[in-house]
Amino acid sequence: MHDASSPPKLSPPDPQLPGIDQLIDIVAKLRGPGGCPWDREQTHSSLRGGLLEEAYEVVSAIDNADDANLREELGDLLLQSVFHAQIAHEEGRFDFDKVARGISEKLIRRHPHVFGDDRCADSAAVLKRWDEIKRIEKGGGVAESALDGVPGGLPALLHAQKVQKKAAKVGFDWAEVQPVLAKMREEVLEIEAELAGGDAQRIEEEVGDLLFSVVNLARKLHVDAETALHGATAKFIKRFHEVEALARVRGLAMGSMSLAELDTLWDEVKKG
């Protein structure tokens, strides 16, 4: 018998519905009367961190070539899109159908070489045509700045990389790698000079300049800075774990060892 003091349970969606329709129905019910208190409290802003986290988890699954995890993480990321669309729908602005139709229409518009009569010889021509169409979509006028259109919420390395690419498109770029290397050396010297003064803000600024130069080097070498740093960090974690294991086997307490002793273990693992 149903307890009159508690709300009736909601029915799950029809399992015969397409998967995306089931997901949309579930999110609507979670947000609606008798749904989940936590889900009803969420806003675009409160979900922002989760959206970024899910995107990174998708990237991690790709890096690990883990199909089962990739499928799961893509589902979590899709949930974020449906959730944001549901909030907008409740506010009478748009719904998931408009989101899906909008991106479909954009893809058709931006691929006239596939869905129209345009011809593009290679991927470089495709990207050039994409930018032309995008500019027309945004109003067709001349942008106030060549750097317009780079989202400020990107991770710092990716943001720097995209800004540099934009600048390079109007010729603000070194033709060769050597000047980039020279700039990096210059930035290191400027950090050393600021260390003598002890001004924390100036030191931070110069470290930022060095990082920006390193991203520029990666771009010139056709290396994705975000991927490269992620790989270097993963390699450090792996080796550090091996150092910890080696210390345990030898009965050594890492916290009591000198840096020179730790470096000896590190070099042993690195060679090994």
Contacts in CASP RR format, 6 or more apart in sequence:
PFRMAT RR
TARGET T0000
AUTHOR 0000-0000-0000
METHOD contacts of the structure
MODEL  1
MHDASSPPKLSPPDPQLPGIDQLIDIVAKLRGPGGCPWDREQTHSSLRGG
LLEEAYEVVSAIDNADDANLREELGDLLLQSVFHAQIAHEEGRFDFDKVA
RGISEKLIRRHPHVFGDDRCADSAAVLKRWDEIKRIEKGGGVAESALDGV
PGGLPALLHAQKVQKKAAKVGFDWAEVQPVLAKMREEVLEIEAELAGGDA
QRIEEEVGDLLFSVVNLARKLHVDAETALHGATAKFIKRFHEVEALARVR
GLAMGSMSLAELDTLWDEVKKG
2 8 0 8 1.000
7 33 0 8 1.000
7 34 0 8 1.000
10 29 0 8 1.000
10 34 0 8 1.000
10 35 0 8 1.000
12 26 0 8 1.000
13 21 0 8 1.000
13 22 0 8 1.000
13 25 0 8 1.000
13 26 0 8 1.000
14 22 0 8 1.000
15 22 0 8 1.000
17 25 0 8 1.000
20 78 0 8 1.000
20 82 0 8 1.000
20 96 0 8 1.000
23 78 0 8 1.000
23 79 0 8 1.000
23 82 0 8 1.000
24 82 0 8 1.000
24 86 0 8 1.000
24 96 0 8 1.000
27 39 0 8 1.000
27 79 0 8 1.000
27 82 0 8 1.000
27 83 0 8 1.000
27 86 0 8 1.000
28 86 0 8 1.000
29 35 0 8 1.000
30 36 0 8 1.000
30 39 0 8 1.000
30 40 0 8 1.000
31 39 0 8 1.000
31 40 0 8 1.000
31 86 0 8 1.000
31 87 0 8 1.000
31 90 0 8 1.000
32 40 0 8 1.000
39 83 0 8 1.000
42 83 0 8 1.000
42 87 0 8 1.000
43 87 0 8 1.000
44 84 0 8 1.000
44 87 0 8 1.000
47 80 0 8 1.000
47 83 0 8 1.000
47 84 0 8 1.000
50 80 0 8 1.000
51 77 0 8 1.000
51 80 0 8 1.000
51 84 0 8 1.000
54 73 0 8 1.000
54 76 0 8 1.000
54 77 0 8 1.000
54 79 0 8 1.000
54 80 0 8 1.000
55 77 0 8 1.000
57 73 0 8 1.000
57 76 0 8 1.000
57 77 0 8 1.000
58 70 0 8 1.000
58 73 0 8 1.000
58 74 0 8 1.000
58 76 0 8 1.000
58 77 0 8 1.000
60 69 0 8 1.000
60 73 0 8 1.000
61 69 0 8 1.000
61 70 0 8 1.000
61 72 0 8 1.000
61 73 0 8 1.000
62 70 0 8 1.000
63 230 0 8 1.000
81 96 0 8 1.000
81 99 0 8 1.000
82 96 0 8 1.000
85 94 0 8 1.000
85 95 0 8 1.000
85 96 0 8 1.000
85 98 0 8 1.000
85 99 0 8 1.000
86 95 0 8 1.000
86 96 0 8 1.000
88 94 0 8 1.000
88 95 0 8 1.000
89 95 0 8 1.000
89 96 0 8 1.000
106 137 0 8 1.000
108 115 0 8 1.000
109 133 0 8 1.000
109 137 0 8 1.000
110 129 0 8 1.000
110 130 0 8 1.000
110 133 0 8 1.000
110 134 0 8 1.000
112 118 0 8 1.000
112 129 0 8 1.000
112 133 0 8 1.000
113 119 0 8 1.000
113 120 0 8 1.000
113 126 0 8 1.000
113 129 0 8 1.000
118 129 0 8 1.000
120 126 0 8 1.000
120 129 0 8 1.000
135 141 0 8 1.000
135 143 0 8 1.000
146 166 0 8 1.000
146 167 0 8 1.000
146 169 0 8 1.000
146 170 0 8 1.000
146 172 0 8 1.000
147 163 0 8 1.000
147 166 0 8 1.000
147 167 0 8 1.000
149 166 0 8 1.000
150 159 0 8 1.000
150 162 0 8 1.000
150 163 0 8 1.000
150 166 0 8 1.000
151 159 0 8 1.000
152 159 0 8 1.000
153 159 0 8 1.000
154 162 0 8 1.000
155 226 0 8 1.000
156 211 0 8 1.000
157 211 0 8 1.000
157 215 0 8 1.000
157 225 0 8 1.000
157 226 0 8 1.000
157 229 0 8 1.000
158 225 0 8 1.000
158 226 0 8 1.000
160 211 0 8 1.000
160 212 0 8 1.000
160 215 0 8 1.000
160 216 0 8 1.000
160 225 0 8 1.000
161 215 0 8 1.000
161 218 0 8 1.000
161 219 0 8 1.000
161 224 0 8 1.000
161 225 0 8 1.000
161 226 0 8 1.000
164 173 0 8 1.000
164 215 0 8 1.000
164 216 0 8 1.000
164 219 0 8 1.000
165 219 0 8 1.000
167 173 0 8 1.000
168 219 0 8 1.000
174 180 0 8 1.000
174 220 0 8 1.000
177 217 0 8 1.000
177 220 0 8 1.000
177 221 0 8 1.000
180 213 0 8 1.000
180 216 0 8 1.000
180 217 0 8 1.000
180 220 0 8 1.000
181 217 0 8 1.000
183 213 0 8 1.000
183 216 0 8 1.000
184 210 0 8 1.000
184 213 0 8 1.000
184 214 0 8 1.000
184 217 0 8 1.000
187 206 0 8 1.000
187 209 0 8 1.000
187 210 0 8 1.000
187 213 0 8 1.000
188 210 0 8 1.000
190 206 0 8 1.000
190 209 0 8 1.000
191 203 0 8 1.000
191 206 0 8 1.000
191 207 0 8 1.000
191 210 0 8 1.000
194 202 0 8 1.000
194 203 0 8 1.000
194 206 0 8 1.000
195 203 0 8 1.000
214 225 0 8 1.000
215 225 0 8 1.000
218 224 0 8 1.000
218 225 0 8 1.000
218 228 0 8 1.000
219 225 0 8 1.000
239 266 0 8 1.000
239 269 0 8 1.000
239 270 0 8 1.000
242 269 0 8 1.000
243 254 0 8 1.000
243 262 0 8 1.000
243 265 0 8 1.000
243 266 0 8 1.000
243 269 0 8 1.000
244 254 0 8 1.000
246 265 0 8 1.000
246 268 0 8 1.000
246 269 0 8 1.000
247 253 0 8 1.000
247 254 0 8 1.000
247 257 0 8 1.000
247 265 0 8 1.000
252 261 0 8 1.000
252 265 0 8 1.000
254 262 0 8 1.000
END
